[in-house]
Amino acid sequence: MLVEDKVKKIGVYLEATPHYGGMFQYDLAILEAVASLPRENFAIIIAYTDPVWLEYLKPYNLSSVMVQKVGVLVKILGKLWNITKLPMSWWRKITQYFHPVAKTLVPQKCDLWIFPSQDKWSYQVDVPALGTIHDLMHRYERRFPEVADENEYAYRERLYSNMCAMTRGVLVDSEVGRQQVHESYGTPLDHIYVLPFVPPTYVYEKKVPDGFDTRYNLPRKFIFYPAQFWEHKNHVRLIDAINRLRNDLSDIHLVLVGSKKNGYDKARQLVETLKLEDHVSFLGYVPNEDMPELYRRARAMVMPTFFGPTNIPQLEAFVLECPVATSNVYGIPEQVGDAALLFNPDSVEEIADSIYRLWTSDELCEELAKKGKQQVAKWEQKEFNQKLAGIIEQVV
């Protein structure tokens, strides 16, 4: 129960779009959780930045408002503000008069705004805010170019340090994430709230999408890896592992899906250099409605990522009874429990060994599929909703 009888007004700012991958799925989970709040205690307003959200908002019958795009002049002013290092507290006070985000959010007079997409508006707009930090890998995995660039590093530091200092709380995905935020920015532990990822709702769809077999010419048996082609996703070592196995496993096949990022060209080139075209398929970006069937048809999902603390694809695979092998880094071992094979993502040999075991043992695959189903059942959308409701009551 809330401390006061007054109805609390909660806002959610939705900025991610489907191409954001896991961040978009997290936004959907937050939307579902907020929509489940009892209406006798809470009034809900959704602010969104892209019309694509209209389709996702339809089932909920929630009040919503579209935020206008930030203009060039406002962007320039914001950059100058950062360069001159003027106090962020001043910026927060004046943005409501000219900034489209602040002009939309501030007049709503919400008791709390939730920013699930690691948004800078969580601290740049003068509203009571609950921010989100999905990872601090720019600090813990700086070897990768997508987070090592000096400008990117500085941006993330500014984003996360200000968020920790100026919001009422920060959401993280795991206890590992909580400790990393605490040690990185000195944020009090009682200011950091653990809200683990849940499987996205689309993975529960049982129907085979119309035209699926026409769109994808899949082999009868394949290893599956759904990930955008960032270098930290480690496609190169996964492809090397497939190369090591092809003499012993002549039918081995890897199916990759995901948008082309900074590691895409290197992955394609490696496949060509090793003459693995008959063993590796690139499907590109795949819409949500097709993903469940890919998991269902896969022999296993193998995810050699270097980033954490945790990830969503393991959970998707668990729901769809697809056996999993994944990296033993950060919070992933705790996330998957004994329901997945674990390997060192730096070791091509360990990745290859996990694939070999999954490819050759029906018994192992059946065991992991069963354990995955049990593991994911411990924490699903219902539990996520309840946990977020408790966090909101604490923060408000």
C-alpha positions as CSV (number, residue, x, y, z in Angstrom):
1,M,0.0,0.0,0.0
2,L,1.1,3.5,-0.7
3,V,1.9,5.7,2.3
4,E,-0.7,8.3,1.1
5,D,-4.2,7.7,-0.2
6,K,-3.6,10.1,-3.1
7,V,-3.4,8.6,-6.5
8,K,0.1,8.8,-7.8
9,K,0.9,9.8,-11.3
10,I,3.6,7.7,-13.0
11,G,5.1,8.5,-16.4
12,V,7.1,6.3,-18.7
13,Y,9.4,7.8,-21.4
14,L,9.8,5.4,-24.3
15,E,12.6,6.3,-26.7
16,A,14.0,2.9,-28.0
17,T,12.7,1.4,-31.3
18,P,12.7,-2.3,-32.4
19,H,16.2,-1.9,-33.9
20,Y,17.6,-1.2,-30.4
21,G,17.3,-4.9,-29.6
22,G,17.4,-5.7,-25.9
23,M,16.8,-2.1,-24.9
24,F,13.6,-2.1,-26.8
25,Q,12.5,-5.4,-25.2
26,Y,13.2,-3.9,-21.7
27,D,11.1,-0.9,-22.6
28,L,8.2,-3.3,-23.5
29,A,8.6,-5.1,-20.2
30,I,8.5,-1.8,-18.3
31,L,5.4,-0.7,-20.3
32,E,3.7,-4.0,-19.4
33,A,4.6,-3.6,-15.7
34,V,3.4,0.0,-15.4
35,A,0.2,-0.9,-17.2
36,S,-0.5,-3.5,-14.6
37,L,-0.4,-1.0,-11.7
38,P,-3.8,-0.8,-9.9
39,R,-5.7,2.2,-11.4
40,E,-7.2,3.1,-8.0
41,N,-3.7,4.0,-6.8
42,F,-1.9,5.1,-10.0
43,A,-2.6,7.2,-13.0
44,I,-0.3,6.5,-16.0
45,I,1.0,8.7,-18.8
46,I,3.2,7.4,-21.6
47,A,5.5,9.8,-23.5
48,Y,6.9,8.3,-26.7
49,T,9.3,9.6,-29.4
50,D,8.5,7.5,-32.4
51,P,5.1,6.6,-34.0
52,V,6.1,2.9,-34.0
53,W,5.1,2.9,-30.3
54,L,1.4,3.5,-31.2
55,E,1.0,-0.1,-32.2
56,Y,2.5,-1.4,-28.9
57,L,0.4,1.0,-26.8
58,K,-2.9,-0.1,-28.3
59,P,-3.6,-3.1,-25.9
60,Y,-3.2,-1.0,-22.8
61,N,-5.7,1.9,-23.1
62,L,-3.2,4.4,-21.5
63,S,-3.0,8.1,-21.8
64,S,-0.1,9.0,-24.1
65,V,1.6,11.9,-25.7
66,M,4.2,12.1,-28.5
67,V,7.4,14.1,-27.8
68,Q,8.5,16.3,-30.7
69,K,12.0,15.8,-32.1
70,V,14.8,17.9,-30.7
71,G,15.8,20.7,-33.1
72,V,19.3,21.5,-34.3
73,L,19.5,24.7,-32.3
74,V,18.6,23.0,-29.1
75,K,21.2,20.3,-29.8
76,I,23.8,22.9,-30.4
77,L,22.9,24.7,-27.2
78,G,23.1,21.4,-25.3
79,K,26.6,20.7,-26.7
80,L,27.8,24.2,-25.8
81,W,26.5,23.7,-22.3
82,N,28.5,20.6,-21.9
83,I,31.6,22.1,-23.4
84,T,31.5,25.1,-21.1
85,K,30.7,22.9,-18.1
86,L,27.9,25.1,-16.8
87,P,26.0,23.5,-13.9
88,M,23.5,20.8,-14.9
89,S,21.2,22.1,-12.2
90,W,20.8,25.4,-14.2
91,W,20.0,23.5,-17.4
92,R,17.3,21.4,-15.6
93,K,15.6,24.6,-14.5
94,I,15.5,26.3,-17.9
95,T,14.7,23.4,-20.3
96,Q,11.0,23.5,-19.6
97,Y,10.8,26.8,-21.6
98,F,12.4,25.6,-24.8
99,H,13.3,21.9,-24.9
100,P,10.6,19.6,-26.5
101,V,11.2,16.8,-24.0
102,A,11.0,19.0,-20.9
103,K,8.1,21.0,-22.4
104,T,6.2,17.7,-22.7
105,L,7.2,16.0,-19.4
106,V,7.2,18.8,-16.8
107,P,3.6,20.0,-17.3
108,Q,2.4,16.4,-16.6
109,K,3.3,16.9,-12.9
110,C,4.1,13.3,-12.4
111,D,5.2,11.9,-9.1
112,L,7.7,9.8,-10.9
113,W,9.0,9.5,-14.5
114,I,10.6,6.1,-15.5
115,F,13.3,6.3,-18.1
116,P,14.1,2.6,-19.2
117,S,16.3,3.4,-22.2
118,Q,19.4,4.9,-20.3
119,D,18.0,8.3,-21.3
120,K,19.9,11.5,-20.5
121,W,16.6,13.2,-20.0
122,S,16.4,11.3,-16.7
123,Y,18.7,14.0,-15.3
124,Q,18.5,16.8,-17.9
125,V,14.7,17.4,-17.3
126,D,13.6,18.7,-13.9
127,V,11.2,15.9,-13.0
128,P,11.4,13.2,-10.3
129,A,13.1,10.4,-12.2
130,L,13.9,6.7,-12.0
131,G,16.8,6.1,-14.4
132,T,18.2,2.9,-15.9
133,I,21.8,1.7,-16.4
134,H,21.9,-1.5,-18.5
135,D,25.7,-1.9,-18.3
136,L,28.9,-0.1,-17.5
137,M,31.0,-2.0,-20.0
138,H,32.7,1.2,-21.1
139,R,34.5,0.9,-17.8
140,Y,34.9,-2.9,-17.5
141,E,35.5,-3.9,-21.2
142,R,37.2,-0.9,-22.7
143,R,39.0,-3.0,-25.3
144,F,36.1,-2.8,-27.7
145,P,35.9,0.1,-30.1
146,E,32.1,0.7,-29.6
147,V,32.8,1.8,-26.0
148,A,36.6,2.7,-26.1
149,D,36.2,5.8,-28.3
150,E,37.2,8.8,-26.2
151,N,34.0,10.7,-27.1
152,E,31.8,7.7,-26.4
153,Y,33.5,7.0,-23.1
154,A,33.2,10.7,-22.0
155,Y,29.5,10.7,-23.1
156,R,28.7,7.6,-21.0
157,E,30.6,8.9,-18.0
158,R,28.6,12.1,-18.1
159,L,25.4,10.2,-18.6
160,Y,25.7,7.7,-15.8
161,S,27.4,10.0,-13.2
162,N,24.7,12.6,-13.6
163,M,22.0,10.1,-13.6
164,C,23.2,8.6,-10.4
165,A,23.5,12.0,-8.8
166,M,20.3,13.6,-9.9
167,T,17.6,10.9,-10.1
168,R,15.7,9.4,-7.2
169,G,16.9,5.9,-8.1
170,V,18.6,3.8,-10.7
171,L,17.4,0.5,-12.2
172,V,20.0,-2.3,-12.9
173,D,19.7,-5.8,-14.2
174,S,21.5,-7.8,-11.5
175,E,23.3,-7.7,-8.2
176,V,26.6,-7.5,-10.2
177,G,25.2,-4.4,-12.0
178,R,24.3,-2.9,-8.6
179,Q,27.8,-3.4,-7.3
180,Q,29.4,-2.0,-10.4
181,V,27.3,1.2,-10.2
182,H,28.1,1.5,-6.5
183,E,31.9,1.1,-7.0
184,S,32.0,3.3,-10.2
185,Y,30.1,6.3,-8.9
186,G,29.8,5.9,-5.2
187,T,26.0,5.7,-5.5
188,P,24.4,4.5,-2.3
189,L,23.3,0.9,-2.6
190,D,19.8,1.9,-1.4
191,H,19.6,4.2,-4.4
192,I,20.1,1.3,-6.8
193,Y,17.3,-1.1,-7.6
194,V,17.8,-4.6,-9.1
195,L,15.1,-5.4,-11.7
196,P,16.3,-8.4,-13.7
197,F,15.4,-8.9,-17.4
198,V,12.4,-11.0,-18.4
199,P,11.7,-12.8,-21.7
200,P,9.8,-10.5,-24.1
201,T,6.2,-11.3,-24.6
202,Y,6.6,-12.2,-28.3
203,V,8.6,-15.4,-27.5
204,Y,5.4,-16.9,-26.2
205,E,3.8,-16.8,-29.6
206,K,3.2,-20.4,-30.8
207,K,2.0,-19.8,-34.3
208,V,4.4,-20.2,-37.2
209,P,4.4,-16.8,-39.0
210,D,2.9,-16.8,-42.5
211,G,5.6,-17.1,-45.2
212,F,8.4,-18.1,-42.7
213,D,9.9,-20.9,-44.8
214,T,9.8,-18.7,-47.9
215,R,11.7,-15.9,-46.1
216,Y,14.4,-18.2,-44.5
217,N,16.0,-21.1,-46.3
218,L,17.1,-22.8,-43.0
219,P,19.2,-26.0,-42.8
220,R,17.6,-28.9,-41.0
221,K,19.9,-28.5,-38.0
222,F,21.8,-25.4,-36.9
223,I,23.4,-23.4,-34.1
224,F,21.7,-20.1,-33.6
225,Y,23.1,-16.7,-32.4
226,P,20.8,-13.6,-32.4
227,A,22.9,-10.5,-31.8
228,Q,23.7,-7.3,-33.5
229,F,27.2,-7.3,-35.0
230,W,29.0,-5.3,-32.3
231,E,32.6,-6.6,-31.8
232,H,31.8,-7.4,-28.2
233,K,29.3,-9.9,-29.4
234,N,32.3,-12.0,-30.4
235,H,31.1,-13.4,-33.7
236,V,34.7,-13.9,-34.9
237,R,35.5,-16.5,-32.2
238,L,32.2,-18.2,-32.8
239,I,33.0,-18.5,-36.5
240,D,36.5,-19.8,-35.7
241,A,34.9,-22.4,-33.5
242,I,32.7,-23.5,-36.4
243,N,35.8,-23.8,-38.6
244,R,37.5,-26.0,-36.0
245,L,34.5,-28.4,-36.0
246,R,33.7,-28.7,-39.7
247,N,36.1,-31.7,-40.2
248,D,34.5,-33.7,-37.4
249,L,31.0,-32.4,-37.9
250,S,30.5,-32.1,-41.7
251,D,26.9,-30.8,-41.4
252,I,27.7,-28.2,-38.8
253,H,25.8,-24.9,-39.5
254,L,25.6,-21.5,-37.8
255,V,22.7,-19.1,-38.4
256,L,23.4,-15.4,-37.5
257,V,20.7,-12.7,-37.2
258,G,21.2,-9.1,-36.3
259,S,21.7,-5.6,-37.7
260,K,25.1,-4.7,-39.3
261,K,27.2,-2.9,-36.7
262,N,31.0,-2.4,-36.4
263,G,31.8,-6.1,-36.4
264,Y,29.8,-7.1,-39.4
265,D,32.4,-6.7,-42.2
266,K,35.0,-8.6,-40.2
267,A,32.6,-11.5,-39.6
268,R,31.7,-11.7,-43.3
269,Q,35.3,-11.5,-44.4
270,L,36.3,-14.3,-42.0
271,V,33.6,-16.6,-43.4
272,E,34.9,-16.0,-46.9
273,T,38.5,-16.4,-45.9
274,L,37.8,-19.7,-44.2
275,K,35.5,-20.8,-47.0
276,L,32.7,-21.4,-44.6
277,E,29.9,-20.1,-46.8
278,D,28.2,-23.5,-46.7
279,H,28.4,-23.6,-42.9
280,V,27.4,-20.0,-41.9
281,S,24.2,-18.1,-42.9
282,F,23.6,-14.3,-42.3
283,L,19.9,-13.5,-42.2
284,G,20.2,-9.8,-41.3
285,Y,17.7,-8.1,-39.2
286,V,14.8,-10.4,-38.2
287,P,11.5,-9.0,-36.9
288,N,10.2,-10.0,-33.5
289,E,7.4,-12.1,-34.9
290,D,9.9,-14.5,-36.7
291,M,12.3,-14.9,-33.8
292,P,10.4,-17.6,-31.8
293,E,10.3,-20.0,-34.7
294,L,14.1,-19.6,-35.2
295,Y,14.7,-20.6,-31.6
296,R,12.3,-23.5,-31.9
297,R,14.1,-24.9,-34.9
298,A,17.6,-24.3,-33.6
299,R,19.6,-27.2,-32.2
300,A,20.9,-24.7,-29.6
301,M,21.6,-21.0,-29.0
302,V,25.3,-20.2,-28.5
303,M,26.1,-16.7,-27.1
304,P,29.8,-15.9,-26.7
305,T,29.3,-12.2,-25.7
306,F,31.9,-10.3,-23.6
307,F,29.3,-7.9,-22.2
308,G,26.9,-8.2,-19.3
309,P,26.0,-8.1,-16.6
310,T,23.2,-10.2,-18.0
311,N,21.4,-10.6,-21.4
312,I,18.0,-11.3,-22.8
313,P,18.6,-14.0,-25.5
314,Q,19.3,-16.7,-22.9
315,L,15.9,-16.1,-21.4
316,E,14.2,-16.2,-24.8
317,A,15.9,-19.6,-25.5
318,F,14.8,-21.0,-22.2
319,V,11.1,-20.1,-22.8
320,L,11.3,-21.9,-26.2
321,E,13.1,-24.9,-24.8
322,C,16.2,-24.2,-27.0
323,P,19.4,-25.5,-25.3
324,V,21.9,-22.7,-24.4
325,A,25.7,-22.3,-24.2
326,T,26.9,-18.9,-23.1
327,S,29.8,-16.9,-21.6
328,N,30.8,-17.3,-18.0
329,V,31.2,-13.5,-17.4
330,Y,29.7,-11.0,-14.9
331,G,26.2,-11.9,-13.9
332,I,25.5,-14.5,-16.6
333,P,26.3,-17.6,-14.5
334,E,23.8,-16.4,-11.8
335,Q,21.2,-15.6,-14.5
336,V,21.3,-19.1,-16.2
337,G,22.1,-21.2,-13.2
338,D,22.7,-24.9,-14.2
339,A,20.5,-24.5,-17.3
340,A,23.3,-23.7,-19.7
341,L,26.8,-24.7,-20.7
342,L,29.3,-22.0,-19.7
343,F,32.6,-21.2,-21.5
344,N,35.3,-18.6,-21.5
345,P,34.4,-16.2,-24.4
346,D,38.1,-15.6,-25.1
347,S,38.6,-19.4,-25.8
348,V,37.7,-20.6,-29.2
349,E,38.5,-24.1,-27.9
350,E,35.9,-23.9,-25.1
351,I,33.3,-22.4,-27.5
352,A,33.9,-25.3,-30.0
353,D,33.7,-27.9,-27.2
354,S,30.3,-26.6,-26.1
355,I,29.0,-26.6,-29.6
356,Y,30.3,-30.2,-30.2
357,R,28.6,-31.4,-27.0
358,L,25.3,-29.8,-28.0
359,W,25.5,-31.0,-31.6
360,T,26.2,-34.6,-30.8
361,S,24.2,-35.3,-27.6
362,D,20.4,-35.4,-27.8
363,E,20.4,-36.3,-24.1
364,L,22.3,-33.2,-23.1
365,C,20.0,-31.0,-25.2
366,E,16.9,-32.5,-23.7
367,E,18.3,-32.0,-20.2
368,L,19.3,-28.3,-20.8
369,A,15.9,-27.5,-22.5
370,K,14.1,-28.9,-19.4
371,K,16.3,-27.0,-17.0
372,G,16.0,-23.8,-19.0
373,K,12.2,-24.0,-18.8
374,Q,12.4,-24.4,-15.0
375,Q,15.0,-21.6,-14.7
376,V,13.0,-19.0,-16.6
377,A,9.8,-19.9,-14.8
378,K,11.3,-18.5,-11.6
379,W,11.2,-14.9,-13.0
380,E,8.7,-13.9,-15.6
381,Q,6.6,-10.9,-16.4
382,K,4.3,-11.3,-13.4
383,E,7.3,-11.3,-11.0
384,F,8.8,-8.4,-12.9
385,N,5.6,-6.4,-12.6
386,Q,5.4,-7.0,-8.8
387,K,9.0,-6.0,-8.3
388,L,8.7,-2.8,-10.3
389,A,5.5,-1.9,-8.4
390,G,7.4,-2.3,-5.1
391,I,10.3,-0.2,-6.4
392,I,7.9,2.6,-7.5
393,E,6.3,2.7,-4.1
394,Q,9.8,2.9,-2.4
395,V,10.9,5.7,-4.7
396,V,7.7,7.7,-4.7
